[in-house]
Amino acid sequence: MIIHLHNIWLRVNIKYIKINTMDNKEFQFKTNINCSGCEAAVKPYLDQEEAVCEWKVDTTNKDKILKVIAEGITEDQLIDIVEKAGFKAMPLTQSV
């Protein structure tokens, strides 16, 4: 086990998963992340953000829902990260 500030890193199937010991918040966005290639393009941006604990995109959903579990980051900051990767993200209650 590797301890990193407020996070715990666990080795699971040769991957490290960050489990935040603080309060996590789930964010959901409608996106234009359409396929695995798009996911691969946004991956480095979301993975390098320390506040992001976990994320996934449901590309089978018509709204291409991005779910992010994070701590210590705002909705607007997450939108900025996705936009830097070249994609659109709007809070689930709005339309892309």
Wavefront OBJ file of the C-alpha trace (Angstrom):
o trace
v 0.000 0.000 0.000
v 1.277 3.457 -0.897
v 0.002 6.415 1.136
v -0.170 9.742 -0.674
v -1.312 12.737 1.407
v -5.072 12.246 1.938
v -5.303 9.411 -0.545
v -4.633 5.711 -0.326
v -3.269 3.951 -3.393
v -4.129 0.266 -3.716
v -2.589 -2.152 -6.179
v -5.395 -4.046 -7.903
v -4.616 -6.335 -10.833
v -1.359 -4.473 -11.465
v -3.131 -1.112 -11.529
v -3.113 1.480 -8.792
v -6.493 2.828 -7.745
v -6.649 5.988 -5.693
v -9.105 5.773 -2.816
v -9.599 9.134 -1.237
v -9.975 9.138 2.508
v -11.620 12.566 2.496
v -15.153 13.340 1.292
v -15.639 12.508 -2.363
v -18.205 14.112 -4.614
v -19.688 12.676 -7.796
v -20.062 14.908 -10.833
v -21.967 13.997 -13.995
v -21.686 15.701 -17.354
v -23.171 15.380 -20.814
v -20.259 15.246 -23.253
v -19.294 14.696 -26.852
v -16.811 11.951 -25.894
v -18.144 9.412 -28.407
v -15.750 6.464 -28.575
v -12.747 4.705 -27.079
v -10.445 6.968 -29.107
v -12.076 10.013 -27.519
v -11.726 8.418 -24.080
v -8.041 7.814 -24.773
v -7.641 11.486 -25.722
v -9.215 12.787 -22.502
v -7.573 10.154 -20.269
v -4.231 11.913 -19.649
v -6.002 15.124 -18.696
v -8.291 13.530 -16.116
v -5.689 11.050 -14.860
v -3.110 13.739 -14.113
v -5.542 15.759 -11.975
v -4.795 14.863 -8.328
v -8.340 15.706 -7.200
v -9.883 13.135 -9.556
v -10.212 9.754 -7.867
v -12.154 7.919 -10.565
v -13.854 8.656 -13.857
v -15.678 6.863 -16.654
v -17.660 7.703 -19.772
v -20.786 5.849 -20.833
v -20.436 6.079 -24.609
v -23.516 3.874 -25.087
v -25.719 6.549 -23.501
v -27.045 9.086 -26.031
v -25.725 11.895 -23.807
v -22.231 10.311 -23.477
v -22.298 10.712 -19.692
v -18.995 11.400 -17.965
v -19.030 10.492 -14.274
v -16.220 11.825 -12.114
v -15.590 11.092 -8.452
v -13.332 13.761 -7.014
v -12.467 15.744 -3.914
v -11.373 19.357 -3.697
v -12.260 20.418 -7.234
v -15.181 22.350 -8.664
v -17.543 21.478 -11.485
v -16.137 24.377 -13.529
v -12.570 23.128 -13.052
v -13.565 19.688 -14.335
v -15.261 21.267 -17.343
v -12.058 23.220 -18.066
v -10.032 19.980 -17.971
v -12.363 18.271 -20.450
v -12.325 21.329 -22.716
v -8.500 21.412 -22.669
v -8.656 17.854 -24.025
v -10.784 19.172 -26.907
v -14.237 18.056 -25.779
v -17.419 19.639 -24.442
v -18.855 18.945 -20.994
v -22.018 20.364 -19.494
v -23.524 19.547 -16.117
v -26.058 16.756 -16.571
v -29.009 19.121 -16.069
v -27.959 21.173 -19.132
v -27.566 20.173 -22.780
v -24.335 20.001 -24.793
l 1 2 3 4 5 6 7 8 9 10 11 12 13 14 15 16 17 18 19 20 21 22 23 24 25 26 27 28 29 30 31 32 33 34 35 36 37 38 39 40 41 42 43 44 45 46 47 48 49 50 51 52 53 54 55 56 57 58 59 60 61 62 63 64 65 66 67 68 69 70 71 72 73 74 75 76 77 78 79 80 81 82 83 84 85 86 87 88 89 90 91 92 93 94 95 96
